[in-house]
Amino acid sequence: MSSPAHGSGTVPTMPRPFLIDTDTASDDAVALVMALQQPDIVVEAITVVAGNVPLPMAIQNALYTVELCGSSVPVIAGADRPLVIPLETAQMVHGQDGMGDIGLPLTGRVPDGGHAVKTILDTIHRHGDDLTLVTLGPLTNLALALRRDPSIAGFNGRYVMMGGVGEGRGNITPVSEYNLWADPHAARIVFESGLPITMVGWDISYKYATFAPEDQAALRATGTPLADFCLDIQAVVDVFVKRETKLAGFDLPDPIAMAVAIDPDVATRTERLFVGIETEGRWARGQTVVDHLGFTGETPNVDVVLEASRSRFVDMLHRAVT
């Protein structure tokens, strides 16, 4: 399968296979909507990991979102805890149910059989370099897949990760972003694996994907159930960010990472840099140590997104919900 052109006005002639790994909460759900509503993308599977919420809740949230989009994409359960440390969720950010605690019916749905690790391995081997892999949560499932079959490190398709910080502050410690803080040992395995990582850090979210009240009103004005869903599930996040991260409105880290996966031109400046992962420390656990000046002498291993097009991202989100 040939790779279609992106951002050039060329209409892809063949569908692009995506595999999405998620710890489904409010921003993950919006990212899933964007992928599921993109006409030239076939989401092969959604694998689920514990993170923002415990695994059973993350599974229900993914299944609800898939159902809302009228899709039948397989949803596969994965790791219910990090590799080494205990699970610490982000329910204080996203709500107890991860979806804003707005009363959605998030029970009773049943995931597909099998395990996320096998699904990741099978999908990479089946599609090879035609596949786009997107991770939106802690990297536990992918790290376990690499442990089971190290050969997937030779995958040379596209791999877009929401995680870490390219430049700037963290959102769980002064220097760490939640996804990599939640399972830093898994993150180290992935970053040291040789996989072709494109890292979309939290800095890209707060700089280019913050939705102030007027931005929220513009999205709601599209008048669709999907638009209302994408906004309503941010209820707890909207309060949290104003109190804790001091933003003008909720931000959407996973959706802007998904936008980069869908259209690489959303990333307007990317640099190939060495990124190491700290696994210990009161303040630095999960920190992405980005060597901008080459002090470490280490070989660059990550394409770090440093600037993005807000207009491309917002346009893509609006199209997805309409």
C-alpha positions in Angstrom: 0.0 0.0 0.0 1.5 3.3 -1.0 1.5 6.3 1.4 -0.9 9.0 0.3 0.1 12.7 0.1 -0.9 14.8 3.1 -1.8 18.5 3.2 -1.2 19.0 -0.5 -4.8 18.8 -1.7 -4.3 15.3 -3.0 -7.2 12.9 -2.3 -5.8 9.6 -1.0 -6.6 6.8 -3.3 -6.4 4.0 -0.7 -7.5 3.9 3.0 -4.8 4.4 5.6 -4.7 1.8 8.4 -4.4 3.2 11.9 -3.9 1.4 15.2 -4.8 3.5 18.3 -3.7 2.7 21.9 -5.6 4.8 24.5 -6.4 5.2 28.2 -9.8 6.6 27.2 -10.9 9.8 28.9 -12.3 13.1 27.7 -9.5 14.2 25.3 -8.8 10.7 24.1 -12.5 10.3 23.2 -12.3 13.5 21.0 -9.2 12.0 19.3 -11.0 8.8 18.6 -13.9 10.8 17.1 -11.4 12.5 14.8 -9.9 9.3 13.6 -13.2 7.4 13.2 -14.8 10.3 11.3 -11.8 10.7 8.9 -13.0 9.2 5.5 -9.5 8.0 4.3 -8.6 6.2 7.5 -9.5 2.7 8.6 -9.0 2.2 12.3 -8.0 -1.4 12.5 -8.3 -1.6 16.3 -8.4 0.4 19.5 -6.3 -1.1 22.2 -6.9 0.1 25.8 -4.5 0.7 28.7 -5.0 1.8 32.3 -4.0 5.4 32.9 -6.4 8.3 33.0 -8.9 5.9 34.6 -8.8 2.2 35.6 -8.8 -0.2 32.7 -12.5 -1.3 32.9 -13.6 2.4 32.8 -11.3 3.2 29.9 -12.7 0.2 27.9 -16.3 1.4 28.5 -15.4 4.9 27.4 -13.8 3.7 24.2 -16.8 1.4 23.4 -19.2 4.3 24.1 -17.3 6.6 21.7 -17.1 3.9 19.0 -20.8 3.3 19.3 -21.5 7.0 19.2 -19.6 7.3 15.9 -21.5 4.4 14.4 -18.4 2.3 14.1 -17.7 -1.4 14.7 -14.0 -1.0 15.3 -12.6 -3.7 17.6 -11.8 -2.5 21.2 -9.3 -4.7 22.9 -8.3 -4.7 26.6 -4.6 -4.4 27.5 -2.5 -3.8 30.6 -4.4 -2.9 33.8 -1.4 -1.5 35.6 2.1 0.0 34.9 5.1 -2.3 34.5 6.7 -1.5 37.9 4.9 1.2 39.9 1.3 1.3 41.1 -1.4 2.8 38.9 -2.1 6.5 39.7 -5.0 7.7 37.6 -5.9 11.2 36.4 -9.5 11.1 37.6 -8.9 14.4 39.3 -8.5 15.9 35.8 -11.1 14.0 33.8 -13.7 13.0 36.4 -14.3 9.7 38.1 -15.7 8.2 34.9 -13.1 10.0 32.8 -15.8 11.6 30.7 -16.6 14.6 32.8 -19.0 12.9 35.2 -22.0 14.2 33.1 -24.1 11.0 33.5 -23.2 9.1 30.3 -24.3 5.5 30.2 -20.8 4.0 30.5 -21.6 0.4 31.6 -22.5 -2.9 30.1 -20.6 -2.9 26.8 -18.3 -5.8 26.1 -14.8 -5.5 24.5 -13.6 -7.8 21.8 -11.6 -10.9 22.8 -7.9 -11.2 22.9 -5.3 -8.9 24.4 -3.9 -5.6 23.3 -0.3 -6.8 23.1 -1.2 -9.5 20.6 -3.3 -7.1 18.7 -0.5 -4.6 18.5 1.9 -7.3 17.2 -0.5 -8.8 14.8 -1.5 -5.4 13.3 2.1 -4.2 12.9 3.1 -7.4 11.2 0.0 -7.5 9.0 0.3 -3.9 7.7 4.0 -3.3 8.1 5.2 0.2 7.1 1.8 1.2 5.8 0.5 1.4 9.3 0.1 4.5 11.4 0.4 3.8 15.1 -0.9 6.3 17.6 -0.5 6.1 21.3 -2.6 8.4 23.5 -1.9 7.1 27.0 0.8 5.4 29.1 3.1 3.2 27.0 2.6 -0.1 28.9 0.9 -2.0 26.1 3.5 -1.0 23.6 6.4 -1.8 25.9 5.0 -5.2 26.6 4.7 -5.8 22.9 8.3 -4.8 22.4 9.3 -7.2 25.2 7.4 -10.0 23.6 8.6 -9.3 20.0 11.6 -7.0 19.8 11.5 -7.2 16.0 8.7 -4.6 15.9 11.3 -2.0 16.7 12.2 -2.3 13.0 8.7 -1.0 12.1 9.2 2.0 9.8 5.7 3.3 9.3 4.5 6.3 11.2 4.3 6.3 15.0 2.8 9.4 16.7 2.9 9.6 20.4 1.0 12.0 22.7 3.4 12.3 25.6 6.2 14.1 27.2 7.2 17.8 26.9 9.3 19.1 24.0 9.8 22.5 25.5 8.3 23.9 28.6 6.5 22.8 31.7 4.8 19.6 32.8 1.2 18.9 33.8 1.8 16.4 36.6 5.1 17.6 38.0 6.9 20.8 37.1 8.8 18.9 34.3 6.7 15.8 33.6 3.7 15.0 31.5 1.1 12.5 32.8 1.3 9.7 30.2 5.0 9.1 30.7 4.9 9.9 34.4 2.2 7.2 34.8 4.5 4.5 33.5 8.1 5.8 33.1 9.6 2.3 32.8 7.4 1.5 29.8 8.3 4.9 28.3 12.0 4.2 28.7 11.6 0.9 26.8 9.8 2.5 24.0 12.1 5.5 23.7 15.2 3.3 23.7 13.7 0.7 21.2 14.5 2.4 17.9 10.8 2.9 17.0 10.3 5.9 14.7 8.7 8.2 17.3 7.1 11.5 16.5 6.5 13.0 19.9 3.7 15.5 20.4 4.2 16.8 23.9 1.9 18.6 26.3 3.6 21.9 25.3 2.0 21.6 21.9 -1.4 21.2 23.5 -1.3 24.2 25.8 0.2 26.4 23.1 -2.0 25.3 20.1 -5.0 23.3 21.4 -6.5 25.4 24.2 -10.2 26.1 23.8 -11.3 29.3 25.5 -15.0 30.0 25.9 -15.3 31.6 22.5 -13.6 28.6 20.9 -16.0 26.3 22.7 -19.0 28.4 21.5 -17.8 28.2 17.9 -17.5 24.4 18.1 -20.9 24.0 19.7 -22.4 26.3 17.0 -21.9 23.4 14.5 -25.0 22.0 16.2 -24.2 18.3 16.0 -24.5 15.6 18.7 -20.8 14.9 18.2 -19.8 18.5 18.8 -21.9 18.5 22.0 -20.3 15.3 23.1 -16.8 16.5 22.5 -17.5 19.6 24.6 -19.7 18.2 27.3 -17.2 15.6 28.4 -14.6 18.3 29.1 -16.7 19.6 32.1 -14.2 18.5 34.8 -11.1 19.2 32.7 -12.4 22.8 32.1 -12.5 23.4 35.9 -9.2 21.7 36.5 -7.1 23.6 34.0 -8.3 27.0 35.2 -7.4 26.1 38.7 -4.2 24.0 38.3 -2.6 24.6 34.9 -3.8 28.2 34.5 -5.1 27.9 31.0 -7.9 30.0 29.5 -10.0 26.9 28.8 -9.6 23.2 28.4 -6.8 21.9 26.2 -6.9 18.8 23.9 -3.5 17.0 24.0 -4.7 13.8 22.4 -6.7 15.4 19.6 -3.8 17.6 18.4 -1.5 14.5 18.4 -4.2 12.7 16.4 -4.3 15.7 14.0 -0.5 15.3 13.5 -1.1 11.6 12.8 -3.8 12.3 10.3 -2.0 15.2 8.6 1.7 15.6 9.2 1.5 19.2 8.0 -0.2 20.1 11.3 3.3 19.9 12.7 5.0 23.0 11.4 8.4 22.6 13.1 9.9 19.3 14.1 13.4 18.5 15.1 15.3 15.2 15.4 16.6 15.2 18.9 17.8 12.8 21.6 15.2 12.2 24.3 15.9 10.3 27.4 13.3 9.2 30.1 13.8 9.7 33.8 12.3 6.8 35.7 12.9 8.0 39.3 12.7 11.1 41.4 10.2 13.1 43.3 10.0 15.8 40.6 11.6 14.3 37.5 9.8 10.9 37.3 8.7 10.5 33.7 10.5 13.6 32.5 11.4 13.7 28.8 15.0 15.0 28.9 15.2 16.6 25.5 18.7 17.4 24.4 18.2 20.5 22.2 21.9 21.4 22.2 23.5 18.0 21.9 25.1 18.0 25.4 24.7 14.3 25.9 26.4 13.3 22.7 23.7 10.7 22.2 22.2 9.8 18.8 18.9 11.6 18.2 16.1 9.1 18.6 12.8 11.1 18.4 11.2 13.6 16.0 10.0 16.2 18.5 7.2 18.4 17.4 8.0 22.0 18.5 5.4 24.1 16.7 2.0 23.3 15.2 -0.7 24.9 13.1 -3.7 25.7 15.3 -5.8 26.6 12.3 -5.3 23.2 10.6 -6.1 21.4 13.9 -9.2 23.4 14.6 -10.4 23.0 11.1 -9.9 19.2 11.3 -11.8 19.0 14.6 -14.7 21.0 13.2 -14.9 18.8 10.1 -14.8 15.6 12.3 -17.9 16.7 14.3 -19.9 17.8 11.3 
